[in-house]
Every structure is written in structure tokens, then in C-alpha cells.
């Protein structure tokens, strides 16, 4: 269900970004990207971890069938969500002059950043209500909220971009956040009607839930801060056009390709958590996940790399063609990401909050430094090279830590699969740089077919996935 939801969200995102690219150009895309990164940073700094820390306590009450306690903790979460909303609004007002001075060399954008406080406040309330629905297994409601929120983003944004141009970016972000909040509370309040309450005991009980998720909030805040710093640096050193190009390249490679992981994570993380205290079972679970993820994603990466010269102008506009080279080299970073992510989840499964925070902070620091150096020497193309280098270094760090701390061991099969698929990816990138015309398309198609054939052959040998797909196909036929 959530794989299908992610597909609908991706489609809505593509439509919104297409209109944004055509109506606002690279500069408008860059400005929107910078503002959204600031919104995310403020949200991560002020949401108090409610969306993560509230779920275990609520889930416990829900599983026991303790309706009275469940109702009480729902009121606690809503109280703390309201406090987080107020905190987020004040935080944006306070930091807006500093962000304006750091991020822009022209004009005064303090009011724009202050207005982002409304979006941050709405996101805090939405996060609390989503935590309630997740903990009480309202999966159908969550799926509807995600889809309607994505559609609301398109409906709210496109008219404002058309009539107000760059001036419509901030109102579009605010209206999207308000629409998301309204959709979320409509479904959540239907399941659990709203009853406001306040007491010192509720504040104390809520603080316990907040403490649980604080390390994950800090890690997310570090990530949002890194994105904001990178885009601010690109804006100051280059301009909004460079920010827009970088954002499109990052979106195509890291975000769109990375959405393939989302459905896998939904199943993988609970399985890993169930065996995390057994080193042998943990290694088996992680290695299986790496094998399947690598074999399924690699053919998609080769095909995406080959199709970028057509996809970029189709999804955005011809103005964004300069980002094709950056995106093609950045796709190689996904090979390292698919190897890193399942190993990194061991730390989460073990609930080692501080090591998780340190590893995330180290990875983000490496990425930001690499991008700044890459942009300084090679422009937007250099940011793609930097993403590959930083993800490769992140793999080394995560693997060494898991090897030492959790006794994690990889397998020769993974090394063989990764070596062959990465080689095909590097060949596809080499062809994209050296060939053109029919030679380009024939060679790239051959490499995509080779990657697909290799993956399918291994999957047929080692999993029941192929048989399951064939049964589905025969049933439909």
C-alpha cells in the first residue's frame, strides 16, 4: 500500500516541479529549495521529537487495549504538539535576521523567513497527529493523508507560481503546510476527537516521550542544517541559478532514486529490530537486504543514468540541461548508499542513540565539506563528484564501526554483486561522457539489459521473488 502511495506522491512532486521549473526557472527553483531547507531545519530544531518519541508509549497502550490511558496520552501529545508549534513560530522569527544575512547578498528577506514560522507550526501539529495514527495502526487514514497532502501541494502552489512568480513561493509553502495540517487533523480527530487539557502532570509525562526521540531529532536537525548550509553556500558563491541546478540534480538522484528504499525500509527495519541482539541473525538479515536492494536498484540506476538527457527537459525544462552531467555522475553515489543504509540501521535497531547521532553528524560534515570543495573547483558538476566521494567515505566509516561495534561481517557474494553492478554503472557513465547519437543509446541500452539480466539471474537463484512475480503475471493473464 505504501509503495503505491510513494508512487502517487512522486507523481504529484513531478507535476509540481515541472510547473515550478517552467514558471520560475532555475532561480526560482533555487529560491524555493533554499526556503524549504530552512523550513526543514527549523522544524527539526523545534518539533521536540514528538513524531518519533510518542509512538512507543501510545503503541503500548493500544496493544494492551487500555482505552483510558490511550486517550490520556493522546491529549498529552496534542498539548506538546501545540507547544512545539509555538516554539517553531518564535524560533523562525528570532533566527530570520541571521539567516537573511548568511544566505543572501542582495535584498532583505527577513520577513520571508519569519513567515516560514507558520509552516513550521503547522508541521509540528501535523507531526503529532500522524504519530497518533501510526501508533494506533490507522494505516488507511495515513495513506489518504499522504496522498491528499501531496495533491494539496500541487493545487496550492501552481496558481501562486503563475500569478505571483517568485513572490508566490513563500505563500505556496505556507498554504501547503496549512492544507496538510487540515487534512491530517480531519482524519485524526475523526478517529480520536479533540479534547484540550492542560496540567503539570501532562507536561511531565510528555517530557519522558520527548527525551526518547531527542537523539534522532538532533540527527535530523544536523541533516537539515547541512542542506541549508550547502544551499546558502551555493547561493553566495554562485547564485540562485546554481542552487536551482544543484537542487534538481540532487532531487533526481538522491531523492527520486532513493524513494525505492522506502517500501523496503517498512519491512526491513522491524525484522532487523527483532534479531538485533543476535550477531549472526543480524548479519544474515542485513546481508540479505543488501543483496536484494543492490540487485533490484542497480538496473534502475543504469536506465536512469542513460535517460537523464531526455528526462531532465521533460520533467523540468531545457533551462536545466546543464545539470545532466552532475546528475549522471551523482547516480554512482547510489551504489554506495544501497550498501551503506542496511548496515546503518543496525545502530537504530540497537537503540544506540548517541552513536547514531555521531555517525550521522560525521556523514553530513563530510558531505557538506566535499560539496563546497567540489563546487569551488568544478562548479555544479563538482557537487556530483562530491556526492560520490562523500557516500563512498560514509560506507567505509559505517562499515568499520559496525565491524568493530556489532561484529558485522559482509559476504563475498555482496562484494561480487557490487563489483559487477558498479562496473556496469561506471561504464554507463563513461559512455554518457564519450558517446552521442545512436552509439550512445545502443550502448546504454546494452548495459541496462546486461545489468537487468545479471540481477534477474541471481534473484531467480536465491529468492522466491521471481516465482512470486510469475504467479502474479499468470493470474492477471
KETISE-223469 format. One record per residue (C-alpha): residue number from 1; residue in three letters; x, y, z. Coordinates in Angstrom, 3 decimals. Example, Ala and Ser with C-alpha at 12.3 -4.5 7.8 and 13.67 -1.06 7.14 Angstrom:
! KETISE-223469
R   num   residu         xx         yy         zz
R     1      Ala     12.300     -4.500      7.800
R     2      Ser     13.670     -1.060      7.140
! end
This chain:
! KETISE-223469
R   num   residu         xx         yy         zz
R     1      Unk      0.000      0.000      0.000
R     2      Unk      2.711      2.461      0.973
R     3      Unk      4.751      1.590     -2.118
R     4      Unk      1.766      2.735     -4.177
R     5      Unk      1.378      5.828     -2.016
R     6      Unk      5.030      6.729     -2.612
R     7      Unk      4.407      6.405     -6.341
R     8      Unk      1.464      8.832     -6.189
R     9      Unk      3.478     11.264     -4.074
R    10      Unk      6.327     11.071     -6.582
R    11      Unk      3.917     11.759     -9.449
R    12      Unk      2.477     14.803     -7.654
R    13      Unk      6.004     16.009     -6.933
R    14      Unk      6.959     15.661    -10.597
R    15      Unk      3.931     17.698    -11.670
R    16      Unk      4.644     20.442     -9.127
R    17      Unk      8.326     20.614    -10.032
R    18      Unk      7.526     20.727    -13.750
R    19      Unk      5.302     23.776    -13.272
R    20      Unk      7.876     25.339    -10.963
R    21      Unk     10.661     24.828    -13.497
R    22      Unk      8.645     26.283    -16.380
R    23      Unk      7.154     29.210    -14.444
R    24      Unk     10.056     30.126    -12.136
R    25      Unk     13.193     28.920    -13.910
R    26      Unk     16.438     27.898    -12.242
R    27      Unk     16.491     30.950     -9.968
R    28      Unk     13.001     30.266     -8.660
R    29      Unk     13.809     26.595     -8.099
R    30      Unk     16.904     27.645     -6.179
R    31      Unk     14.993     30.106     -4.002
R    32      Unk     12.276     27.552     -3.239
R    33      Unk     14.901     24.946     -2.390
R    34      Unk     16.668     27.322     -0.012
R    35      Unk     13.430     28.289      1.750
R    36      Unk     12.298     24.666      2.118
R    37      Unk     15.678     23.687      3.571
R    38      Unk     15.325     26.486      6.135
R    39      Unk     11.791     25.316      6.956
R    40      Unk     13.044     21.755      7.477
R    41      Unk     15.898     22.974      9.656
R    42      Unk     13.552     24.998     11.869
R    43      Unk     11.109     22.085     12.118
R    44      Unk     13.797     19.623     13.143
R    45      Unk     15.137     22.032     15.751
R    46      Unk     11.765     22.680     17.374
R    47      Unk      9.453     19.672     16.882
R    48      Unk     10.771     18.080     20.116
R    49      Unk     10.846     14.592     18.600
R    50      Unk      7.130     14.101     19.168
R    51      Unk      6.583     12.218     15.909
R    52      Unk      9.193      9.612     16.980
R    53      Unk      9.111      9.592     20.785
R    54      Unk      5.323      9.443     21.142
R    55      Unk      4.780      6.253     19.173
R    56      Unk      6.189      3.636     21.625
R    57      Unk      4.072      4.826     24.594
R    58      Unk      0.895      5.088     22.534
R    59      Unk      1.522      1.721     20.876
R    60      Unk      1.893      0.079     24.287
R    61      Unk     -1.470      1.438     25.442
R    62      Unk     -3.092      0.479     22.147
R    63      Unk     -1.780     -3.107     22.252
R    64      Unk     -2.991     -3.559     25.855
R    65      Unk     -6.404     -2.167     24.974
R    66      Unk     -6.109      0.460     27.730
R    67      Unk     -8.540      2.988     26.282
R    68      Unk     -8.353      5.379     29.227
R    69      Unk     -4.557      5.681     29.156
R    70      Unk     -4.547      5.861     25.382
R    71      Unk     -6.955      8.803     25.492
R    72      Unk     -4.825     10.478     28.177
R    73      Unk     -1.574     10.207     26.223
R    74      Unk     -3.268     11.432     23.063
R    75      Unk     -4.186     14.599     24.989
R    76      Unk     -0.560     14.814     26.208
R    77      Unk      0.770     14.561     22.657
R    78      Unk     -1.622     17.214     21.394
R    79      Unk     -0.597     19.564     24.206
R    80      Unk      3.092     19.119     23.449
R    81      Unk      2.449     19.455     19.701
R    82      Unk      0.856     22.826     20.362
R    83      Unk      3.861     23.869     22.463
R    84      Unk      6.186     22.738     19.658
R    85      Unk      4.150     24.788     17.180
R    86      Unk      4.554     27.939     19.292
R    87      Unk      8.261     27.239     19.743
R    88      Unk      8.753     26.750     16.000
R    89      Unk      6.984     30.005     15.180
R    90      Unk      9.083     32.004     17.670
R    91      Unk     12.276     30.279     16.514
R    92      Unk     11.720     31.366     12.898
R    93      Unk     11.077     34.965     13.936
R    94      Unk     14.232     35.057     16.066
R    95      Unk     16.617     33.494     13.536
R    96      Unk     15.204     35.211     10.418
R    97      Unk     17.613     38.215     10.517
R    98      Unk     20.636     35.921     10.911
R    99      Unk     19.529     33.566      8.146
R   100      Unk     18.959     36.507      5.813
R   101      Unk     22.438     37.873      6.466
R   102      Unk     24.071     34.468      5.975
R   103      Unk     22.113     33.258      2.943
R   104      Unk     21.721     36.360      0.742
R   105      Unk     23.965     39.092     -0.569
R   106      Unk     21.046     41.104     -2.002
R   107      Unk     17.704     42.383     -0.700
R   108      Unk     16.088     41.882      2.689
R   109      Unk     14.366     38.504      3.086
R   110      Unk     13.845     38.619      6.860
R   111      Unk     10.052     38.744      6.508
R   112      Unk     10.070     35.712      4.195
R   113      Unk     11.960     33.642      6.750
R   114      Unk      9.707     34.848      9.552
R   115      Unk      6.632     33.781      7.560
R   116      Unk      8.086     30.289      7.376
R   117      Unk      7.227     30.085     11.081
R   118      Unk      3.592     29.482     10.094
R   119      Unk      4.587     26.455      8.012
R   120      Unk      6.827     25.166     10.824
R   121      Unk      3.959     25.489     13.324
R   122      Unk      1.542     23.631     11.079
R   123      Unk      4.121     20.864     10.541
R   124      Unk      4.503     20.405     14.324
R   125      Unk      0.766     19.884     14.753
R   126      Unk      0.619     17.531     11.756
R   127      Unk      3.528     15.516     13.148
R   128      Unk      1.780     14.924     16.458
R   129      Unk     -1.434     13.786     14.787
R   130      Unk      0.474     11.489     12.416
R   131      Unk      2.189      9.892     15.429
R   132      Unk     -1.233      9.159     16.931
R   133      Unk     -2.446      7.479     13.731
R   134      Unk      0.765      5.464     13.308
R   135      Unk      0.685      4.194     16.892
R   136      Unk     -2.962      3.160     16.623
R   137      Unk     -2.458      1.435     13.235
R   138      Unk     -4.675      3.782     11.224
R   139      Unk     -2.786      2.839      8.066
R   140      Unk     -5.627      3.595      5.663
R   141      Unk     -6.038      7.078      7.116
R   142      Unk     -2.278      7.694      6.938
R   143      Unk     -2.183      6.678      3.272
R   144      Unk     -5.068      9.043      2.455
R   145      Unk     -3.435     11.901      4.358
R   146      Unk     -0.169     11.450      2.441
R   147      Unk     -1.903     11.369     -0.940
R   148      Unk     -4.242     14.302     -0.269
R   149      Unk     -1.367     16.342      1.172
R   150      Unk      0.689     15.777     -1.983
R   151      Unk     -2.259     16.811     -4.160
R   152      Unk     -2.886     19.853     -1.957
R   153      Unk      0.722     20.905     -2.524
R   154      Unk      0.134     20.938     -6.280
R   155      Unk     -3.218     22.746     -6.095
R   156      Unk     -1.922     25.382     -3.672
R   157      Unk      1.403     26.005     -5.393
R   158      Unk      0.830     26.163     -9.142
R   159      Unk     -1.649     29.118     -9.228
R   160      Unk      0.590     31.141     -6.902
R   161      Unk      3.650     30.489     -9.085
R   162      Unk      1.671     31.503    -12.169
R   163      Unk      0.248     34.767    -10.820
R   164      Unk      2.922     35.885     -8.329
R   165      Unk      6.097     34.381     -9.819
R   166      Unk      8.920     34.370     -7.186
R   167      Unk      6.703     36.212     -4.711
R   168      Unk      4.398     33.207     -4.611
R   169      Unk      6.998     30.768     -3.244
R   170      Unk      6.584     31.582      0.451
R   171      Unk      2.748     31.712      0.302
R   172      Unk      2.806     28.362     -1.549
R   173      Unk      4.912     26.755      1.174
R   174      Unk      2.674     28.176      3.910
R   175      Unk     -0.585     27.189      2.182
R   176      Unk      0.719     23.669      1.543
R   177      Unk      1.606     23.295      5.231
R   178      Unk     -1.827     24.584      6.290
R   179      Unk     -3.599     22.230      3.853
R   180      Unk     -1.535     19.284      5.115
R   181      Unk     -2.405     20.115      8.711
R   182      Unk     -6.117     20.419      7.948
R   183      Unk     -6.195     17.072      6.123
R   184      Unk     -4.231     15.409      8.938
R   185      Unk     -6.378     16.662     11.796
R   186      Unk     -9.550     15.881      9.831
R   187      Unk     -8.662     12.169      9.768
R   188      Unk     -7.025     12.067     13.199
R   189      Unk     -9.833     13.909     15.011
R   190      Unk    -12.374     11.640     13.317
R   191      Unk    -10.633      8.653     14.959
R   192      Unk     -9.919     10.411     18.263
R   193      Unk    -11.975     13.585     18.852
R   194      Unk    -10.044     16.599     20.094
R   195      Unk    -10.285     17.461     23.807
R   196      Unk     -7.871     20.107     25.040
R   197      Unk     -6.434     19.695     28.535
R   198      Unk     -3.512     21.153     30.468
R   199      Unk     -1.768     20.164     33.704
R   200      Unk      1.720     19.963     35.160
R   201      Unk      1.489     16.169     35.162
R   202      Unk      0.797     16.157     31.427
R   203      Unk      3.883     18.271     30.867
R   204      Unk      5.969     15.826     32.901
R   205      Unk      4.603     12.746     31.124
R   206      Unk      5.198     14.368     27.767
R   207      Unk      8.803     15.176     28.650
R   208      Unk      9.514     11.469     29.022
R   209      Unk      8.367     10.822     25.451
R   210      Unk     10.384     13.747     24.135
R   211      Unk     13.573     12.513     25.775
R   212      Unk     13.251      9.208     23.898
R   213      Unk     13.459     10.748     20.438
R   214      Unk     15.837     13.634     21.106
R   215      Unk     18.927     11.996     19.526
R   216      Unk     17.014     11.226     16.333
R   217      Unk     15.702     14.791     16.264
R   218      Unk     19.234     16.141     16.615
R   219      Unk     20.431     13.883     13.797
R   220      Unk     17.608     15.096     11.549
R   221      Unk     18.359     18.690     12.562
R   222      Unk     22.005     18.194     11.599
R   223      Unk     20.860     16.891      8.214
R   224      Unk     18.503     19.817      7.647
R   225      Unk     21.179     22.268      8.792
R   226      Unk     23.631     20.706      6.334
R   227      Unk     21.180     21.087      3.453
R   228      Unk     20.537     24.696      4.409
R   229      Unk     24.272     25.486      4.692
R   230      Unk     25.051     23.847      1.348
R   231      Unk     22.334     25.778     -0.475
R   232      Unk     23.302     29.014      1.271
R   233      Unk     26.940     28.488      0.275
R   234      Unk     25.991     27.801     -3.340
R   235      Unk     23.802     30.917     -3.380
R   236      Unk     26.550     33.164     -2.004
R   237      Unk     29.374     31.689     -4.127
R   238      Unk     27.333     31.197     -7.282
R   239      Unk     23.718     32.373     -7.302
R   240      Unk     20.139     31.143     -7.169
R   241      Unk     20.526     29.559    -10.604
R   242      Unk     23.310     27.326     -9.261
R   243      Unk     21.176     26.444     -6.236
R   244      Unk     18.310     25.513     -8.554
R   245      Unk     20.529     23.326    -10.735
R   246      Unk     22.044     21.581     -7.714
R   247      Unk     18.607     21.013     -6.210
R   248      Unk     17.265     19.410     -9.385
R   249      Unk     20.321     17.168     -9.671
R   250      Unk     20.062     16.154     -6.029
R   251      Unk     16.329     15.598     -6.367
R   252      Unk     16.666     13.360     -9.417
R   253      Unk     19.444     11.192     -7.984
R   254      Unk     19.240     11.186     -4.203
R   255      Unk     15.510     11.791     -3.676
R   256      Unk     13.681     10.162     -6.597
R   257      Unk     16.010      7.158     -6.844
R   258      Unk     16.104      6.950     -3.055
R   259      Unk     12.327      6.574     -2.862
R   260      Unk     12.860      2.972     -3.993
R   261      Unk     14.161      2.313     -0.474
R   262      Unk     11.028      3.485      1.329
R   263      Unk      8.909      0.358      0.833
R   264      Unk     11.892     -1.848      1.718
R   265      Unk     12.520      0.039      4.964
R   266      Unk      8.947     -0.541      6.097
R   267      Unk      9.585     -4.292      6.166
R   268      Unk     13.352     -4.413      6.847
R   269      Unk     13.628     -2.294      9.990
R   270      Unk     11.061     -4.263     12.064
R   271      Unk     12.718     -7.550     11.037
R   272      Unk     16.144     -6.233     11.980
R   273      Unk     14.869     -4.936     15.320
R   274      Unk     13.578     -8.413     16.156
R   275      Unk     17.024    -10.033     15.809
R   276      Unk     19.313     -7.116     16.659
R   277      Unk     20.741     -8.758     19.800
R   278      Unk     21.901    -11.821     17.851
R   279      Unk     25.029    -11.005     15.820
R   280      Unk     24.682    -13.957     13.444
R   281      Unk     21.000    -13.296     12.738
R   282      Unk     21.720     -9.576     12.329
R   283      Unk     24.444    -10.264      9.758
R   284      Unk     22.151    -12.606      7.834
R   285      Unk     19.260    -10.110      7.812
R   286      Unk     21.435     -7.142      6.788
R   287      Unk     23.311     -9.049      4.088
R   288      Unk     20.099    -10.382      2.547
R   289      Unk     18.709     -6.856      2.469
R   290      Unk     21.867     -5.516      0.812
R   291      Unk     21.799     -8.248     -1.829
R   292      Unk     18.155     -7.750     -2.760
R   293      Unk     18.345     -3.940     -2.675
R   294      Unk     21.507     -3.862     -4.778
R   295      Unk     20.204     -6.308     -7.363
R   296      Unk     16.836     -4.579     -7.691
R   297      Unk     18.100     -0.996     -7.752
R   298      Unk     21.187     -1.322     -9.997
R   299      Unk     19.331     -1.826    -13.324
R   300      Unk     17.137      1.172    -12.489
R   301      Unk     20.243      3.314    -11.899
R   302      Unk     21.774      2.397    -15.268
R   303      Unk     18.481      3.114    -17.039
R   304      Unk     18.058      6.415    -15.178
R   305      Unk     21.615      7.493    -15.988
R   306      Unk     21.040      6.806    -19.680
R   307      Unk     17.653      8.541    -19.802
R   308      Unk     18.647     11.763    -17.995
R   309      Unk     19.286     13.811    -21.188
R   310      Unk     15.622     13.183    -22.062
R   311      Unk     14.127     13.173    -18.561
R   312      Unk     15.584     16.496    -17.356
R   313      Unk     13.977     18.713    -20.036
R   314      Unk     10.791     16.621    -19.950
R   315      Unk     10.358     16.789    -16.151
R   316      Unk     11.608     20.382    -15.810
R   317      Unk     12.677     22.442    -18.839
R   318      Unk     15.598     22.814    -21.251
R   319      Unk     16.956     25.514    -18.963
R   320      Unk     18.034     22.692    -16.618
R   321      Unk     20.079     20.757    -19.208
R   322      Unk     23.407     21.895    -17.605
R   323      Unk     22.596     19.667    -14.614
R   324      Unk     22.597     16.457    -16.680
R   325      Unk     26.339     15.858    -16.243
R   326      Unk     26.138     16.462    -12.493
R   327      Unk     23.173     14.088    -12.137
R   328      Unk     24.811     11.339    -14.181
R   329      Unk     27.932     11.233    -12.042
R   330      Unk     25.886     11.622     -8.813
R   331      Unk     23.899      8.478     -9.656
R   332      Unk     27.054      6.477     -8.904
R   333      Unk     26.679      7.586     -5.259
R   334      Unk     23.524      5.478     -5.028
R   335      Unk     25.582      2.289     -5.399
R   336      Unk     27.386      3.193     -2.181
R   337      Unk     24.171      4.301     -0.482
R   338      Unk     22.464      0.957     -1.114
R   339      Unk     25.418     -0.773      0.563
R   340      Unk     25.514      1.645      3.499
R   341      Unk     21.890      2.033      4.519
R   342      Unk     21.087     -1.508      5.747
R   343      Unk     24.297     -1.525      7.823
R   344      Unk     23.492      1.893      9.298
R   345      Unk     20.126      0.560     10.508
R   346      Unk     21.909     -1.755     12.952
R   347      Unk     22.626      1.250     15.171
R   348      Unk     18.964      2.254     15.103
R   349      Unk     17.787     -1.283     15.830
R   350      Unk     20.119     -1.442     18.850
R   351      Unk     18.700      1.911     20.067
R   352      Unk     22.221      3.343     20.290
R   353      Unk     21.103      6.949     20.016
R   354      Unk     24.428      8.705     20.668
R   355      Unk     26.496      6.616     18.186
R   356      Unk     23.725      7.099     15.619
R   357      Unk     23.881     10.861     16.136
R   358      Unk     27.694     10.921     15.871
R   359      Unk     27.736      8.826     12.696
R   360      Unk     25.046     10.950     11.069
R   361      Unk     26.825     14.174     12.018
R   362      Unk     30.113     12.853     10.628
R   363      Unk     28.474     11.819      7.350
R   364      Unk     26.787     15.197      6.908
R   365      Unk     30.006     17.067      7.744
R   366      Unk     31.900     15.080      5.106
R   367      Unk     29.174     15.692      2.525
R   368      Unk     28.978     19.450      3.122
R   369      Unk     32.771     19.877      3.020
R   370      Unk     33.031     17.749     -0.146
R   371      Unk     30.315     19.717     -1.932
R   372      Unk     31.885     23.048     -1.046
R   373      Unk     35.269     21.899     -2.361
R   374      Unk     33.726     20.316     -5.462
R   375      Unk     31.717     23.439     -6.313
R   376      Unk     34.732     25.688     -5.757
R   377      Unk     36.846     23.815     -8.314
R   378      Unk     34.343     22.374    -10.833
R   379      Unk     31.070     24.213    -10.324
R   380      Unk     27.749     22.319    -10.275
R   381      Unk     29.394     19.268    -11.857
R   382      Unk     31.776     19.172     -8.897
R   383      Unk     28.875     18.756     -6.489
R   384      Unk     28.001     15.486     -8.220
R   385      Unk     31.586     14.257     -7.859
R   386      Unk     31.485     15.327     -4.209
R   387      Unk     28.329     13.296     -3.562
R   388      Unk     30.023     10.163     -4.911
R   389      Unk     33.161     10.735     -2.838
R   390      Unk     31.250     11.515      0.375
R   391      Unk     28.974      8.473      0.064
R   392      Unk     31.963      6.205     -0.606
R   393      Unk     33.709      7.538      2.513
R   394      Unk     30.495      7.178      4.507
R   395      Unk     30.336      3.498      3.534
R   396      Unk     33.868      2.963      4.852
R   397      Unk     33.083      4.684      8.162
R   398      Unk     29.750      2.907      8.739
R   399      Unk     31.188     -0.482      7.799
R   400      Unk     34.237     -0.093     10.072
R   401      Unk     32.075      0.975     13.013
R   402      Unk     29.617     -1.908     12.536
R   403      Unk     32.538     -4.335     12.118
R   404      Unk     34.056     -3.183     15.418
R   405      Unk     30.948     -2.452     17.499
R   406      Unk     28.388     -5.039     16.325
R   407      Unk     30.626     -7.759     14.891
R   408      Unk     29.076     -7.209     11.458
R   409      Unk     30.581     -9.195      8.572
R   410      Unk     29.787     -8.828      4.907
R   411      Unk     29.970    -11.698      2.378
R   412      Unk     31.937    -12.451     -0.754
R   413      Unk     28.661    -12.619     -2.674
R   414      Unk     27.906     -8.977     -1.848
R   415      Unk     31.408     -7.948     -2.950
R   416      Unk     30.936     -9.801     -6.235
R   417      Unk     27.464     -8.386     -6.927
R   418      Unk     28.549     -4.862     -6.007
R   419      Unk     31.717     -5.069     -8.095
R   420      Unk     29.891     -6.220    -11.240
R   421      Unk     26.963     -3.799    -10.919
R   422      Unk     29.214     -0.840    -10.039
R   423      Unk     31.400     -1.663    -13.045
R   424      Unk     28.314     -1.583    -15.300
R   425      Unk     27.317      1.746    -13.741
R   426      Unk     30.781      3.241    -14.309
R   427      Unk     30.727      2.002    -17.917
R   428      Unk     27.305      3.618    -18.397
R   429      Unk     28.670      6.907    -17.061
R   430      Unk     31.768      6.632    -19.297
R   431      Unk     29.564      6.105    -22.329
R   432      Unk     27.458      9.144    -21.358
R   433      Unk     30.619     11.271    -21.384
R   434      Unk     32.253      9.845    -24.518
R   435      Unk     29.459      8.905    -26.920
R   436      Unk     26.480     10.562    -28.601
R   437      Unk     23.710      9.758    -31.040
R   438      Unk     22.888      6.151    -31.890
R   439      Unk     26.149      4.914    -30.372
R   440      Unk     25.097      6.392    -27.025
R   441      Unk     21.624      4.868    -26.961
R   442      Unk     22.606      1.416    -28.253
R   443      Unk     25.487      1.067    -25.794
R   444      Unk     23.489      2.363    -22.842
R   445      Unk     20.604      0.039    -23.686
R   446      Unk     23.006     -2.908    -23.842
R   447      Unk     24.440     -2.021    -20.416
R   448      Unk     20.958     -1.662    -18.899
R   449      Unk     19.961     -5.057    -20.327
R   450      Unk     23.168     -6.625    -19.010
R   451      Unk     22.564     -5.198    -15.511
R   452      Unk     18.948     -6.383    -15.557
R   453      Unk     19.841     -9.873    -16.813
R   454      Unk     22.515    -10.280    -14.134
R   455      Unk     20.160     -9.195    -11.343
R   456      Unk     17.279    -11.361    -12.538
R   457      Unk     19.550    -14.402    -12.820
R   458      Unk     20.797    -14.005     -9.226
R   459      Unk     17.308    -13.285     -7.873
R   460      Unk     15.951    -16.415     -9.572
R   461      Unk     18.667    -18.498     -7.944
R   462      Unk     18.500    -17.084     -4.425
R   463      Unk     14.947    -15.882     -3.773
R   464      Unk     11.338    -16.771     -4.442
R   465      Unk     10.712    -13.262     -5.773
R   466      Unk     10.795    -14.337     -9.429
R   467      Unk      8.331    -17.176     -8.846
R   468      Unk      6.007    -14.823     -6.981
R   469      Unk      6.116    -12.312     -9.849
R   470      Unk      5.408    -15.049    -12.378
R   471      Unk      2.397    -16.268    -10.361
R   472      Unk      1.058    -12.717    -10.263
R   473      Unk      1.579    -12.345    -14.012
R   474      Unk     -0.190    -15.627    -14.784
R   475      Unk     -3.103    -14.687    -12.508
R   476      Unk     -3.534    -11.350    -14.321
R   477      Unk     -3.213    -13.014    -17.725
! end
